Amino acid sequence: MADDFELDEPIDETEITEELENDNVTDEVSSGRFTKLIEADDTKKHLLSGMYKDWYLDYASYVILERAVPHIHDGLKPVQRRILHAMKKMDDGRFNKVANIIGSTMQYHPHGDASIGDALVQLGQKDLLIETQGNWGNILTGDNAAASRYIEARLSKFAHDVAFNNKITEWMPSYDGRNNEPVTLPMKFPLLLSQGVDGIAVGLASKILPHNFNELIDASIEYLQGKDFELYPDFPTSGYIDCSRYNDGIRGGAVKIRARIIKGEDFKTLVITNIPFGKTTSGIIESILKANERGRIKIKKVDDNTSKNVEIVIHLVNDTSPDKTIDALYAFTDCEISISPNSCVIVDKMPMFLGVTEILKRCTDSTKNLLKRELEIRMNELLEDWHYSSLEKIFFEQRIYRELEKDTKTWEDQLDAIELSFTPYQNKLKRTITREDVLKLTDKPVRRISKFDIKKADEHIKNIEFEVDEVQNNLDNLIDYAITYFKQIKKKYGKGRERKTEIMNFDVIQASQVVVANEKLYVNRAEGFVGTGLKKDEYVCECSDVDDIIVFLKNGKYIITKVAEKTFVGKDIIHAGIFKRNDDRTIYNAVYRDGKNGAIMMKRFAVTSITRDREYDLTRGTVHSQILYFSANANGEAEILKIYFKPRPRLKNLITELDFSTLAIKGRQSIGNIFTKYAIHKIVLKEKGESTLSGRQIWFDESINRLNAEGRGILIGEFAGDDKILVITNQGTYFTTNFDLSNRYDESILSIEKYNPDTVFAATYFDGEQKYFYVKRFKFEISNAPQRFIDENQQSYLIEISHDEYPQIEITFKGKHAKRPAEFIDVEQFIGTKSFRAKGKRISTFDVDTVKFIEPFEKNPPKDETINNKTEIDDSKAIQMSLL
């Protein structure tokens, strides 16, 4: 074994002794510990530093090239390639025991059976190259496969079609030289991107995410056609994915993956139906329970009903918002994860970092070249077949075989005579006649003479010529041939391999906004302490351990700090509360004295964002300034104060009022307005004020189905107080919600608008039970739970809904009434306004083909009727979406 590790740099005894002296081991040398190593004449001596350098590089190169990183040509690691090669050698169409496959693979793979078995199970679970039988584990639950002696496998038809062709495979000796194994398999498909890969080598790693089977084929076709294409990951576990930072799979990019979470019908449960790639249901449940233990979320229990499909049921605590809980699950559990791809592959025996676009281009070019080589090999086979068939026809048709009957001296003379007899027909052939051709013709000629049929020979030659023309045409139009090949692969194997992971842009979830209040905040105003551990002091409010708090002192200083058990912020605290970053609706009203004897100032301001743990001042900063009155108003309320002045000569009015609503709201750095120069005796709250802020503008972002106040998407309207949002789904249901930005809406939304109880809607639908088309007019009522406004039959479906004041319907007919002209209905005259639960009125007694709303009527109201166009309807214009 030592011979395998010899280096080429022997040194003499003197050099070794000098090194040992430098290392203070001269005594050990003289004592004889290293005498045998130094004095042995037949022993090679080497520097340890050189040994480490060379051996480590050899080891690193071996791990990179032979174990962890896939090859770009076939997308396989060496162990995977050897498994597939062994299965091809064993293949007889039937299933083989995995234990037998492992044993056969060990002829080519120099490592243990465990690594082969694990790699084989992973290939089988991808359901692409290998057909499985038995218990192969579950990627959803993380259950392991059964022992190798109990499960079976065989190559899939897809693998036979795209991965094997001995005629174009390059071979090399196995590790022990007893067998040959492929350098790479002739893979005519971008398998590397389809299966993905995850490998850790020495000094580098490779992580390529799996992509959709059909999308890869489409991208290959687009590349061959000279078009641009984009590729995004697709996972067998489904779920949602945000690819905005995918960066073509190159280092530095990242994708976010979320589980699919739906709300139960009773709003008391949440159901996880898909999990992020690489996670298991047990891991998801464990992360949920840990978040619950830490107080990040509040749940009763979790049930795992997963079998073939994922079903994790989360039971919520009473009065818990399901929308906020969903956000909290994404923020604090493995329901949302981030994966950083790192596309590293072997190219020309070197690791290279390539994006998925470049990888697909190279795989497609490789497939095209392999198809070309197959065509060229087939062309040579056809030409050889044509040549021999033509020779055979001439041999029998021109009776050249009679040269064998002549009395010649030797066998060689007969062969020469036959070869000479073909000379007049050489121009009919496409290459010269060789001695091997003649030998092949003279093999059992008598038996072939009796069976030879000129007509069949001519037909066979014509078929060959036809196929030669076809192959040549494919070679001349290689790109079209490759495109046809990819289309055939998609047609044959693409069914059932549609995209499972939904691509969408994720909203940014602020942890402090969705975490449940798991702590209580207390304050000791006199001593200047604030925190969750001061349970004997004044209670402030509920909070969470990830919140920030804002504290104002009597001297005008204020600070924002993280919630802690006990924090000193300064004596004489006048206000402590939860701070929400970018909150421009919480307005602080203050009256302060500028300095010891200065003017009395008043100001209204908001604190939206400042640096944590840095002290700020709401006054001018004059020494001995003092806060005389302070209030924090969550919705911008402006109170009225009664001010009592200290008596002084020539001051007639000792009492006055201060109405904060007359002050403009400014930034936190403004010094405010001068209220008075007289000293104040006391300040009393006269009247609590109302909000001076306008309603809040709410938008709906269709890309993520969430509300926002930042102007993303389509404006729904201005909301304040108890205003509601009306949501109509394409299943014929509706519900109302508040305008909380944490609300979540699913993909079935047909329209979303500001709720107006006076708006009359008209809806057309098909009654699945009676098989008729109906129309109805109604007003929606406030309902937090989904309510169905069309027939309950499962075959019933909503066609269209309109809130035009005078809607009009166009009806076309079919069947025996197909020639009947289209009819138009004035819905306002056709049916009156009823409850949303009413069935409505049948549209027509004829055989209806289509029903659709068209341009509404424009009816002039009576002259004595006052028209008021300033209604809420204009502000609540519906966001119409496509009805599938």
C-alpha positions, 0 to 999 in steps of 0.5 A: 500500500505504501508504494501507492503513495511514493513521491518523486523527491527523495532527500538525504539523511542530512536534510532530514536531520536538519529538519528534525533539529529545527523541530527540537527532536535531535534527542529522539533521533540520537536515541534511535527512534528514527534510526531505522527510517534514516539509516535504512538503505532501501527506504525512500525518504520524503518531505512531509510537506510535499506529501501533504501537498500532493496527496491532498490535491490528488484527494480533492481532485478525486472527490470533485471529479469522481464522487460529488460533482455531475458531468455536464454531458449526462448530468450524472455523478459517477455512482449514478452512471455506474448504477444505470450501466449495471442495470442496463447490463442486467436488463431483461425487461423484468424487475431486479432486486435492488440488492442484486443491482447493488452487487452488480454495480460494485463491479464498477464502483470502488465504494461500499454498498451503502453509498450505491444503495442510497444513490439508487433510492434517490434515483428511484424517488425522482421517478424518471430513469428508474421504475420502482416496485415495493416500498421506496420511502416517501419524500414527503414524510421522510420515511426511508425505503425498505431494505434492498432485498425487499424492493425491486427496480428496472430501467424506465422506457424513457431511460432506454430511449435517451440514455443508452447507445453502445455505438456512440458510448465512450468506454474506459476500464473500471477501477480494477481493470476487469470491466469496461464502464462508460466515461459518460452516457450518451444522454439525449436530454437535459437530465442535469436540470431535470433531476437537479443535484446536490453534492459537496466536494473538497473546496466546492459544492454543487447545488442545481435545483430541479426544473420542469420536464416539459419546460426544459424540452420547450426551452431546448426547442426555443434555443434551437430555433434561436429564441430566448428562453427562461428557466425556473425551478420546479419541485416534486413537493409543489408549493410556491416559489419566488424566483425574483433572485434566482440569478440563473442558478449561479452563485449569489442567487437565491429562491424562496419556497413556501408551503401552500397553506389554506384556511379551513371553512370554519376559520379555526384551522389551517391546512398545509397541503404542500411543503417546501422542497427538501423538507418533510412533514415531520420537520415542518411540524417540529418547527411549528411546535417550536415556534408555538413553544417560543410564543411566536404563534398560538395554536392548540395542536397539529395533526398529520394526516399525510399519506399520498398527499400532504395534509397537516392540520393546524388547530388555532386558538380561539379569536386568533386571526388565521391570516396573521397566523399564516404570515407567522408560519412563514416568518417563524417556521420551515413553511418558508425557506430560502435555497441558494443554488450553486451550479457547478458541473464537470466540463473537460475534466474541470469543475466549472460554474455555469448558469442553468441557461448555459447548461441547457444550451450545452446539453441541447448542443450535446443532444444535437451532436449525439443525434448527428452521430447516430444518423452518421452511424445509421448512414454508414450501416445503410450504405454498407447494407446497400453495397452488400445487397447490390453485390449480392444481386449482381453475384447471382443475377450475373451468375458470377457464382459459377466461378466457384464451379470452375476447376482452379488450382487454389481457393485464392484463385477462385476469389481472385476470379470472382473479384475480377468478374465484378470489374465491369459493374464497379461503376454501379457501386458506391465503393470499391470491392474488397476481399471481405466482400467477396468472402461474405458472398461466397459463404454458403452460396448454394443455399442462398442461390435457392432462396434468392429472389430478384424482386425482393432484392430490388425492393430491399435496395429501394427501401434502403435508398429511401431510408438513405435519402431520409437520413441524409435529409435529417443530416442536412436539416439537423436542427429541424430533426433535433426539434422533432426529436424533442417534440416526440419525447415531450409527446411520449413522456410529457403527460403528467409532468406539468409544472407543480410549483407555482411561481409568484412574488412573495410579500415581505413579512415583518416578523414584529407585525405577525408575531403574537403578543407573548409578553407583557410590557411594564414600566417604572416611571420614576426609576426609568426602567422598562421591560417584561420582567417588571411585573410589580410595576405599572402595566403598559400593554401586551407585546412580543419578544421581537417588538421595539418600544419607544420611550419618551422622557419628561425632559423631551428625550426619547429612544427606541430600543428592543424589548428586554426583560429590564432596560434602563432608559432614563428617569421620569418616563412620561410614555412607553409603547410599542413602536412600529416602523414606517407608521405614519398614522400614530401621531404624537401631540406635545406641549413643552417649555423651551428651556427653564423660562422660555416660550411654550411650544406646541407640536404634532409629529410622527416618528416613522424610522430612527436608529435603535438605541440612539437618543433623540429630542423632541424639543429645541434641545435647550437645557432644562426644557420640559414636557408639559403635556404629551399624548400618543394617538394611534389614528391621528386624533387631535384633542382639545386642551384647557390651559390655565396660566399663572396669574401675572399683571395685565394678563386678563384671560387666565384660561384658554384652549388649545385645539391640536386639530389646528396644527399641521402634522410635521416631522419629528425634527420640527421645533413646533409653533409658539403657543404662548410666552406666559407661564402655565399653571396646569393643563387639563384635557377638555375634549377627546378629539377625532382623527384628523387623518384622511381615510387610508388608500388601499391597493390590491396587488394581484401578483401576490393577492395581498392588500397594501398601502404603498400603491402596488397594484390597483386602487380599491378605494379609501377606507376608514373606521368600519369600512369593508372589502367585498370579495367575489370568487369565481365559484359563486361565493362571496365574503367581506373582510376588513382592510387589515393589510395582513389579510390573505386572499386565494387565487379564486378571486373574481373581483375585489372592491370596497363594500357598498350595501346599496350597490345592486349586482346582477349575476348570470349562472348555470343551474346544474340541477335543472340545466337552465341558465338563470339571472338574478339581481341582489345586494350583498350582505356583510358576512365574514364567512363565505356565502354562496349566491348561486345554486348549491348543486356541484354542477352549477357555475357562475358565468358573469357578475355585473354591478352596472346600474342598468345591465344588459344581457345578450343571449345566443341559441343552439341546437334546434334553436340555433337559427334563432336571432340573438336576444337582448334583455334589460335586466333591471326590467326583467327581474327585481332586486331580491336577496342574494339567496334567491334563485333568480329567474330563468333567462329563456325557455329556448336552448341557450348557447351563450349568455354575456353582459354587454354595454349597459343601457343609459337611461335618463332619470326624470327631470325632477329627480336630483342626480347625485354622482358623488357615490361610493361606487366610483371609489369601489370600482371592481378589479375584474379578473379572468374567469377560468 
